[in-house]
Amino acid sequence: MPDLLPVFLNLAERRVVLVGGGRVAAAKLPALVSARAAVTVVAPEVDAQIARSSAAIVRRRFEPRDLDGAWLVVAAATREVNAQVARAAARRRVFVNAVDDPANASAFLGGVVRRDGVTIAISTNGHAPALSGLLREAIDAVLPRQLGAWLDEARRQRVIWRRGNVPMEKRRPLLLRALNRLYRRPEQRWSERVTWP
């Protein structure tokens, strides 16, 4: 498999189809709802969690036309159904996340850490989802507690850099110095310091 392009999608108000109604599909639904996607679930039967969600539910077997107008599809069904979904999606140029089924996927969702406005995603190209989960937990454990303050400072610095036409290659060292200044402020009692390789 070639290297994957990491990308974050804005799915707000965009149609996403979730094929499958079991516990695996139910586990994928909260992230789609959180992204404010317009989710349609297609499955003959659905888990109680899905039934209680805000998703539109189509209670029947998957049909290729279900993907008309979709921006993304998540296939959380049997491998046979996932293969049908993948073929229909390819004809429509729609990306497919086939859960634990890399042969039928063109998009892979990895482990995700979200904290204080920062999102970090980890991928193993669909080959080892459990490893992605372990790495997510490890990264979450070592992230600074003050990540929100870092983000606020980075936003503030960005305005200054853009106003001053500071070249991109000079911004990281400037940000490093700005973050370290946070630790020198008397009102802060942080013990960590930011280092850059």
C-alpha atoms as an extended CHARMM CRD file, in Angstrom:
* protein
*
       197  EXT
         1         1  MET       CA              0.0000000000        0.0000000000        0.0000000000  PROA      1               0.0000000000
         2         2  PRO       CA              1.3230000000        3.4950000000       -0.7770000000  PROA      2               0.0000000000
         3         3  ASP       CA              1.8180000000        6.0800000000        1.9530000000  PROA      3               0.0000000000
         4         4  LEU       CA             -1.4890000000        7.5780000000        3.0000000000  PROA      4               0.0000000000
         5         5  LEU       CA             -2.1410000000       11.3100000000        2.9460000000  PROA      5               0.0000000000
         6         6  PRO       CA             -3.1900000000       12.4240000000        6.4530000000  PROA      6               0.0000000000
         7         7  VAL       CA             -6.1730000000       14.7340000000        6.1440000000  PROA      7               0.0000000000
         8         8  PHE       CA             -8.8480000000       16.2110000000        8.4090000000  PROA      8               0.0000000000
         9         9  LEU       CA            -12.2980000000       16.5170000000        6.8260000000  PROA      9               0.0000000000
        10        10  ASN       CA            -14.9370000000       19.1500000000        7.4650000000  PROA      10              0.0000000000
        11        11  LEU       CA            -18.0930000000       17.0320000000        7.2890000000  PROA      11              0.0000000000
        12        12  ALA       CA            -20.4840000000       19.5740000000        8.8140000000  PROA      12              0.0000000000
        13        13  GLU       CA            -23.8650000000       19.3440000000        7.0710000000  PROA      13              0.0000000000
        14        14  ARG       CA            -22.3730000000       16.9670000000        4.4710000000  PROA      14              0.0000000000
        15        15  ARG       CA            -23.9840000000       13.6150000000        3.7540000000  PROA      15              0.0000000000
        16        16  VAL       CA            -22.1730000000       10.6030000000        5.1980000000  PROA      16              0.0000000000
        17        17  VAL       CA            -23.5420000000        7.0830000000        4.7970000000  PROA      17              0.0000000000
        18        18  LEU       CA            -22.9350000000        4.4870000000        7.4960000000  PROA      18              0.0000000000
        19        19  VAL       CA            -23.6070000000        0.9750000000        6.1710000000  PROA      19              0.0000000000
        20        20  GLY       CA            -24.2690000000       -1.4740000000        8.9780000000  PROA      20              0.0000000000
        21        21  GLY       CA            -26.3480000000       -1.3540000000       12.1120000000  PROA      21              0.0000000000
        22        22  GLY       CA            -24.4530000000       -3.4220000000       14.6680000000  PROA      22              0.0000000000
        23        23  ARG       CA            -22.1620000000       -2.5000000000       17.5550000000  PROA      23              0.0000000000
        24        24  VAL       CA            -19.2300000000       -1.6970000000       15.1990000000  PROA      24              0.0000000000
        25        25  ALA       CA            -21.3810000000        0.7890000000       13.2960000000  PROA      25              0.0000000000
        26        26  ALA       CA            -22.6950000000        2.1600000000       16.5940000000  PROA      26              0.0000000000
        27        27  ALA       CA            -19.0980000000        2.7620000000       17.7270000000  PROA      27              0.0000000000
        28        28  LYS       CA            -18.3670000000        4.8080000000       14.5740000000  PROA      28              0.0000000000
        29        29  LEU       CA            -21.5040000000        6.9450000000       14.8020000000  PROA      29              0.0000000000
        30        30  PRO       CA            -20.5440000000        9.3260000000       17.6710000000  PROA      30              0.0000000000
        31        31  ALA       CA            -17.4990000000       10.6930000000       15.8050000000  PROA      31              0.0000000000
        32        32  LEU       CA            -19.6320000000       11.3630000000       12.7220000000  PROA      32              0.0000000000
        33        33  VAL       CA            -22.3220000000       13.0730000000       14.7950000000  PROA      33              0.0000000000
        34        34  SER       CA            -19.6660000000       15.0960000000       16.6230000000  PROA      34              0.0000000000
        35        35  ALA       CA            -18.3630000000       16.2400000000       13.2180000000  PROA      35              0.0000000000
        36        36  ARG       CA            -21.9580000000       17.4310000000       12.5300000000  PROA      36              0.0000000000
        37        37  ALA       CA            -22.2050000000       15.2090000000        9.4580000000  PROA      37              0.0000000000
        38        38  ALA       CA            -25.6570000000       14.5270000000        8.0290000000  PROA      38              0.0000000000
        39        39  VAL       CA            -25.5350000000       10.7890000000        8.7250000000  PROA      39              0.0000000000
        40        40  THR       CA            -27.7280000000        8.2020000000        7.0650000000  PROA      40              0.0000000000
        41        41  VAL       CA            -27.5180000000        4.6500000000        8.4280000000  PROA      41              0.0000000000
        42        42  VAL       CA            -28.4240000000        1.8550000000        6.0130000000  PROA      42              0.0000000000
        43        43  ALA       CA            -29.0370000000       -1.5720000000        7.5880000000  PROA      43              0.0000000000
        44        44  PRO       CA            -31.8730000000       -4.0830000000        7.8890000000  PROA      44              0.0000000000
        45        45  GLU       CA            -31.5870000000       -3.9150000000       11.6940000000  PROA      45              0.0000000000
        46        46  VAL       CA            -29.9360000000       -1.3020000000       13.9110000000  PROA      46              0.0000000000
        47        47  ASP       CA            -28.4230000000       -1.2830000000       17.3800000000  PROA      47              0.0000000000
        48        48  ALA       CA            -30.4540000000        0.5310000000       20.0430000000  PROA      48              0.0000000000
        49        49  GLN       CA            -27.7600000000        3.2340000000       20.2820000000  PROA      49              0.0000000000
        50        50  ILE       CA            -28.1370000000        3.9670000000       16.5650000000  PROA      50              0.0000000000
        51        51  ALA       CA            -31.9360000000        3.9820000000       16.8490000000  PROA      51              0.0000000000
        52        52  ARG       CA            -31.6920000000        6.6610000000       19.5680000000  PROA      52              0.0000000000
        53        53  SER       CA            -29.2700000000        8.8310000000       17.5630000000  PROA      53              0.0000000000
        54        54  SER       CA            -29.9680000000       11.7940000000       15.3200000000  PROA      54              0.0000000000
        55        55  ALA       CA            -29.0360000000        9.7930000000       12.2060000000  PROA      55              0.0000000000
        56        56  ALA       CA            -31.5560000000        9.1310000000        9.4570000000  PROA      56              0.0000000000
        57        57  ILE       CA            -32.1700000000        5.3760000000        9.3340000000  PROA      57              0.0000000000
        58        58  VAL       CA            -32.9810000000        3.3540000000        6.2400000000  PROA      58              0.0000000000
        59        59  ARG       CA            -33.9760000000       -0.1540000000        7.3990000000  PROA      59              0.0000000000
        60        60  ARG       CA            -33.0760000000       -2.3550000000        4.4630000000  PROA      60              0.0000000000
        61        61  ARG       CA            -30.0870000000       -3.9080000000        2.7050000000  PROA      61              0.0000000000
        62        62  PHE       CA            -27.5170000000       -1.6420000000        1.0880000000  PROA      62              0.0000000000
        63        63  GLU       CA            -28.1620000000       -0.4890000000       -2.4890000000  PROA      63              0.0000000000
        64        64  PRO       CA            -25.6040000000        1.4080000000       -4.6080000000  PROA      64              0.0000000000
        65        65  ARG       CA            -27.9620000000        4.3900000000       -4.9360000000  PROA      65              0.0000000000
        66        66  ASP       CA            -27.6090000000        4.9170000000       -1.1780000000  PROA      66              0.0000000000
        67        67  LEU       CA            -24.2740000000        6.5960000000       -1.9180000000  PROA      67              0.0000000000
        68        68  ASP       CA            -25.6940000000        9.1780000000       -4.3350000000  PROA      68              0.0000000000
        69        69  GLY       CA            -24.7010000000       12.6080000000       -3.0220000000  PROA      69              0.0000000000
        70        70  ALA       CA            -22.4910000000       11.2230000000       -0.2380000000  PROA      70              0.0000000000
        71        71  TRP       CA            -19.1430000000       12.7730000000        0.6620000000  PROA      71              0.0000000000
        72        72  LEU       CA            -17.9570000000        9.7650000000        2.6620000000  PROA      72              0.0000000000
        73        73  VAL       CA            -19.1490000000        6.2530000000        3.4580000000  PROA      73              0.0000000000
        74        74  VAL       CA            -18.3100000000        4.1140000000        6.4590000000  PROA      74              0.0000000000
        75        75  ALA       CA            -18.8070000000        0.4190000000        5.7710000000  PROA      75              0.0000000000
        76        76  ALA       CA            -19.3010000000       -1.4770000000        9.0250000000  PROA      76              0.0000000000
        77        77  ALA       CA            -20.9930000000       -4.5770000000        7.6950000000  PROA      77              0.0000000000
        78        78  THR       CA            -19.8550000000       -8.0060000000        6.4840000000  PROA      78              0.0000000000
        79        79  ARG       CA            -16.9140000000       -8.2260000000        4.0880000000  PROA      79              0.0000000000
        80        80  GLU       CA            -19.3170000000       -9.0890000000        1.2690000000  PROA      80              0.0000000000
        81        81  VAL       CA            -21.4340000000       -5.9890000000        1.9060000000  PROA      81              0.0000000000
        82        82  ASN       CA            -18.3070000000       -3.8760000000        2.4130000000  PROA      82              0.0000000000
        83        83  ALA       CA            -17.0830000000       -5.0420000000       -1.0190000000  PROA      83              0.0000000000
        84        84  GLN       CA            -20.3950000000       -3.9840000000       -2.5830000000  PROA      84              0.0000000000
        85        85  VAL       CA            -20.0960000000       -0.6140000000       -0.8800000000  PROA      85              0.0000000000
        86        86  ALA       CA            -16.4980000000       -0.2080000000       -2.0890000000  PROA      86              0.0000000000
        87        87  ARG       CA            -17.4750000000       -0.9280000000       -5.7100000000  PROA      87              0.0000000000
        88        88  ALA       CA            -20.4260000000        1.4990000000       -5.5910000000  PROA      88              0.0000000000
        89        89  ALA       CA            -18.2730000000        4.1550000000       -3.9270000000  PROA      89              0.0000000000
        90        90  ALA       CA            -15.4660000000        3.8150000000       -6.5010000000  PROA      90              0.0000000000
        91        91  ARG       CA            -17.9580000000        4.4270000000       -9.3180000000  PROA      91              0.0000000000
        92        92  ARG       CA            -19.0900000000        7.6140000000       -7.5360000000  PROA      92              0.0000000000
        93        93  ARG       CA            -15.6060000000        8.7310000000       -6.4160000000  PROA      93              0.0000000000
        94        94  VAL       CA            -16.5880000000        8.5780000000       -2.7640000000  PROA      94              0.0000000000
        95        95  PHE       CA            -14.0350000000        7.5620000000       -0.1280000000  PROA      95              0.0000000000
        96        96  VAL       CA            -14.8090000000        4.4710000000        1.9480000000  PROA      96              0.0000000000
        97        97  ASN       CA            -13.7330000000        3.6830000000        5.4740000000  PROA      97              0.0000000000
        98        98  ALA       CA            -14.3030000000       -0.0710000000        5.6960000000  PROA      98              0.0000000000
        99        99  VAL       CA            -13.9760000000       -0.9520000000        9.3650000000  PROA      99              0.0000000000
       100       100  ASP       CA            -11.2360000000       -3.5550000000        9.9380000000  PROA      100             0.0000000000
       101       101  ASP       CA            -11.3790000000       -4.3840000000        6.2210000000  PROA      101             0.0000000000
       102       102  PRO       CA             -8.4450000000       -2.6380000000        4.4700000000  PROA      102             0.0000000000
       103       103  ALA       CA             -9.0440000000       -4.4470000000        1.1710000000  PROA      103             0.0000000000
       104       104  ASN       CA            -12.3360000000       -2.5660000000        0.7670000000  PROA      104             0.0000000000
       105       105  ALA       CA            -11.1680000000        0.7890000000        2.1240000000  PROA      105             0.0000000000
       106       106  SER       CA             -9.8840000000        3.9460000000        0.4770000000  PROA      106             0.0000000000
       107       107  ALA       CA             -9.9570000000        5.9800000000        3.7180000000  PROA      107             0.0000000000
       108       108  PHE       CA             -8.6200000000        4.9180000000        7.1010000000  PROA      108             0.0000000000
       109       109  LEU       CA             -9.6320000000        6.3360000000       10.4630000000  PROA      109             0.0000000000
       110       110  GLY       CA             -6.8660000000        6.0520000000       13.0420000000  PROA      110             0.0000000000
       111       111  GLY       CA             -6.5020000000        6.5770000000       16.7330000000  PROA      111             0.0000000000
       112       112  VAL       CA             -7.4100000000       10.1410000000       17.6910000000  PROA      112             0.0000000000
       113       113  VAL       CA             -6.4210000000       12.3560000000       20.6070000000  PROA      113             0.0000000000
       114       114  ARG       CA             -8.5290000000       15.5170000000       21.0660000000  PROA      114             0.0000000000
       115       115  ARG       CA             -7.6020000000       17.9800000000       23.7450000000  PROA      115             0.0000000000
       116       116  ASP       CA             -8.0720000000       21.7250000000       24.1760000000  PROA      116             0.0000000000
       117       117  GLY       CA             -8.6330000000       22.4040000000       20.4680000000  PROA      117             0.0000000000
       118       118  VAL       CA             -5.7770000000       20.1650000000       19.2650000000  PROA      118             0.0000000000
       119       119  THR       CA             -6.4330000000       16.9570000000       17.3340000000  PROA      119             0.0000000000
       120       120  ILE       CA             -3.7600000000       14.3340000000       16.7560000000  PROA      120             0.0000000000
       121       121  ALA       CA             -4.4810000000       11.3110000000       14.5600000000  PROA      121             0.0000000000
       122       122  ILE       CA             -2.4190000000        8.1200000000       14.3600000000  PROA      122             0.0000000000
       123       123  SER       CA             -2.5430000000        5.6460000000       11.4850000000  PROA      123             0.0000000000
       124       124  THR       CA             -0.9680000000        2.2820000000       10.7330000000  PROA      124             0.0000000000
       125       125  ASN       CA             -2.3490000000        2.3300000000        7.1480000000  PROA      125             0.0000000000
       126       126  GLY       CA             -5.1880000000        0.1190000000        8.3060000000  PROA      126             0.0000000000
       127       127  HSD       CA             -2.8890000000       -2.7760000000        9.1850000000  PROA      127             0.0000000000
       128       128  ALA       CA             -2.8570000000       -2.5900000000       12.9910000000  PROA      128             0.0000000000
       129       129  PRO       CA             -5.7870000000       -0.6690000000       14.5110000000  PROA      129             0.0000000000
       130       130  ALA       CA             -4.9610000000       -1.9450000000       18.0140000000  PROA      130             0.0000000000
       131       131  LEU       CA             -1.4840000000       -0.4100000000       17.7260000000  PROA      131             0.0000000000
       132       132  SER       CA             -3.0590000000        2.9000000000       16.7090000000  PROA      132             0.0000000000
       133       133  GLY       CA             -5.1250000000        2.7360000000       19.8880000000  PROA      133             0.0000000000
       134       134  LEU       CA             -2.0950000000        2.0390000000       22.0740000000  PROA      134             0.0000000000
       135       135  LEU       CA             -0.1450000000        4.8800000000       20.4620000000  PROA      135             0.0000000000
       136       136  ARG       CA             -3.1170000000        7.1990000000       20.9980000000  PROA      136             0.0000000000
       137       137  GLU       CA             -3.1090000000        6.4020000000       24.7230000000  PROA      137             0.0000000000
       138       138  ALA       CA              0.6740000000        6.8890000000       24.9580000000  PROA      138             0.0000000000
       139       139  ILE       CA              0.6020000000       10.2440000000       23.1530000000  PROA      139             0.0000000000
       140       140  ASP       CA             -2.3060000000       11.4390000000       25.2680000000  PROA      140             0.0000000000
       141       141  ALA       CA             -0.3310000000       10.5900000000       28.4080000000  PROA      141             0.0000000000
       142       142  VAL       CA              2.6800000000       12.7180000000       27.4110000000  PROA      142             0.0000000000
       143       143  LEU       CA              0.9210000000       15.7740000000       26.0070000000  PROA      143             0.0000000000
       144       144  PRO       CA              1.3580000000       18.8880000000       28.1400000000  PROA      144             0.0000000000
       145       145  ARG       CA             -1.4710000000       19.7700000000       30.4880000000  PROA      145             0.0000000000
       146       146  GLN       CA             -1.2310000000       23.3570000000       29.2070000000  PROA      146             0.0000000000
       147       147  LEU       CA             -2.0280000000       22.4930000000       25.5830000000  PROA      147             0.0000000000
       148       148  GLY       CA             -4.8920000000       25.0130000000       25.5030000000  PROA      148             0.0000000000
       149       149  ALA       CA             -2.5090000000       27.7980000000       26.5370000000  PROA      149             0.0000000000
       150       150  TRP       CA             -0.0760000000       26.6690000000       23.8420000000  PROA      150             0.0000000000
       151       151  LEU       CA             -2.8350000000       26.8870000000       21.2370000000  PROA      151             0.0000000000
       152       152  ASP       CA             -3.8850000000       30.3460000000       22.4090000000  PROA      152             0.0000000000
       153       153  GLU       CA             -0.2790000000       31.5680000000       22.1900000000  PROA      153             0.0000000000
       154       154  ALA       CA              0.2120000000       30.0000000000       18.7490000000  PROA      154             0.0000000000
       155       155  ARG       CA             -2.9120000000       31.7840000000       17.4790000000  PROA      155             0.0000000000
       156       156  ARG       CA             -1.6870000000       35.0810000000       18.9190000000  PROA      156             0.0000000000
       157       157  GLN       CA              1.7420000000       34.6370000000       17.3540000000  PROA      157             0.0000000000
       158       158  ARG       CA              0.2630000000       33.7240000000       13.9840000000  PROA      158             0.0000000000
       159       159  VAL       CA             -1.5320000000       37.0690000000       13.7970000000  PROA      159             0.0000000000
       160       160  ILE       CA              1.7740000000       38.8320000000       14.4980000000  PROA      160             0.0000000000
       161       161  TRP       CA              3.6730000000       36.7700000000       11.9140000000  PROA      161             0.0000000000
       162       162  ARG       CA              1.0800000000       37.3220000000        9.2000000000  PROA      162             0.0000000000
       163       163  ARG       CA              1.0170000000       41.0480000000        9.8920000000  PROA      163             0.0000000000
       164       164  GLY       CA              4.8320000000       41.1080000000        9.7010000000  PROA      164             0.0000000000
       165       165  ASN       CA              5.1090000000       38.7810000000        6.6770000000  PROA      165             0.0000000000
       166       166  VAL       CA              7.3240000000       36.4020000000        8.6630000000  PROA      166             0.0000000000
       167       167  PRO       CA              8.4030000000       33.5240000000        6.3680000000  PROA      167             0.0000000000
       168       168  MET       CA              7.0480000000       30.0510000000        7.2170000000  PROA      168             0.0000000000
       169       169  GLU       CA             10.4920000000       28.5940000000        7.9190000000  PROA      169             0.0000000000
       170       170  LYS       CA             11.1040000000       31.1370000000       10.7130000000  PROA      170             0.0000000000
       171       171  ARG       CA              7.8120000000       30.5710000000       12.5190000000  PROA      171             0.0000000000
       172       172  ARG       CA              8.5890000000       27.3650000000       14.4430000000  PROA      172             0.0000000000
       173       173  PRO       CA             11.6550000000       28.7420000000       16.2340000000  PROA      173             0.0000000000
       174       174  LEU       CA              9.6930000000       31.9080000000       17.0420000000  PROA      174             0.0000000000
       175       175  LEU       CA              6.8280000000       29.8340000000       18.4160000000  PROA      175             0.0000000000
       176       176  LEU       CA              9.2120000000       27.8000000000       20.5410000000  PROA      176             0.0000000000
       177       177  ARG       CA             10.5820000000       30.9760000000       22.1280000000  PROA      177             0.0000000000
       178       178  ALA       CA              7.0580000000       32.3200000000       22.6900000000  PROA      178             0.0000000000
       179       179  LEU       CA              5.9500000000       29.0910000000       24.3840000000  PROA      179             0.0000000000
       180       180  ASN       CA              8.9910000000       29.0780000000       26.6380000000  PROA      180             0.0000000000
       181       181  ARG       CA              8.1900000000       32.6550000000       27.6650000000  PROA      181             0.0000000000
       182       182  LEU       CA              4.8700000000       31.3360000000       29.0040000000  PROA      182             0.0000000000
       183       183  TYR       CA              6.8020000000       29.3570000000       31.5910000000  PROA      183             0.0000000000
       184       184  ARG       CA              8.6320000000       32.4440000000       32.8290000000  PROA      184             0.0000000000
       185       185  ARG       CA              5.4840000000       34.3800000000       33.6340000000  PROA      185             0.0000000000
       186       186  PRO       CA              5.0560000000       34.7450000000       37.4010000000  PROA      186             0.0000000000
       187       187  GLU       CA              1.4010000000       33.7090000000       37.2970000000  PROA      187             0.0000000000
       188       188  GLN       CA              2.3580000000       30.3710000000       35.7370000000  PROA      188             0.0000000000
       189       189  ARG       CA              3.6610000000       27.5170000000       37.8620000000  PROA      189             0.0000000000
       190       190  TRP       CA              4.4560000000       25.1010000000       35.0830000000  PROA      190             0.0000000000
       191       191  SER       CA              7.4930000000       22.8870000000       35.4790000000  PROA      191             0.0000000000
       192       192  GLU       CA              7.8250000000       21.7460000000       31.8790000000  PROA      192             0.0000000000
       193       193  ARG       CA              9.7940000000       23.5730000000       29.2470000000  PROA      193             0.0000000000
       194       194  VAL       CA              9.2980000000       23.2300000000       25.5320000000  PROA      194             0.0000000000
       195       195  THR       CA             12.1880000000       21.8710000000       23.5090000000  PROA      195             0.0000000000
       196       196  TRP       CA             12.6300000000       21.4700000000       19.8120000000  PROA      196             0.0000000000
       197       197  PRO       CA             14.8690000000       18.8220000000       18.1900000000  PROA      197             0.0000000000
